[in-house]
Amino acid sequence: MAPKTIYDKLNIISRNGDLVLLVGPRKVEFQVCSHTLARSSRVFDRMLNGKLAEGRDANKKTGEGEEGKSTWTVALPDDDMRGMQLLL
């Protein structure tokens, strides 16, 4: 069996993260903390907390994450997976 790659699994950046980013055309998954992203970047703040399509209200919550925390998913199909991996 081939080892799992970044493409085959959920890449946990924040163990208690409440947001899963689906990055690139292959929808590589990154579990992150939405609050940390928003504090670190005005772009992410506006994307996640503003009126943009990726905001929490625009995306239905996807269910329960670890320890019963609710999570939601944001698709970023036009973003580069390797660039996002470096950023996160």
C-alpha positions, 0 to 999 in steps of 0.5 A: 500500500502506498503511503498517504500523501498530502492529497489523500488525507486531512492535513491538520494545521490546528488540531482544534480548528473549526474550519476546513479549507478545500484547496485547489482543483484536487480539494486538498483538505486543511483543518485550520482555526478560522479565528487565527486566520482572520487575526493574521490576514485582512483578506481572510478576515473579510473572507470568513467574517464579511459578506463574501461568499466564503463567509460562515453564513454563506456556508452551511456547517459541515457537522461536528469536528473533534471534541464536538466543535462545529466546523464549516468548509470553505472551497478555494478551488482556484488557489494553489495547494502548495502555496496555501500549505506554505502560508498555513 
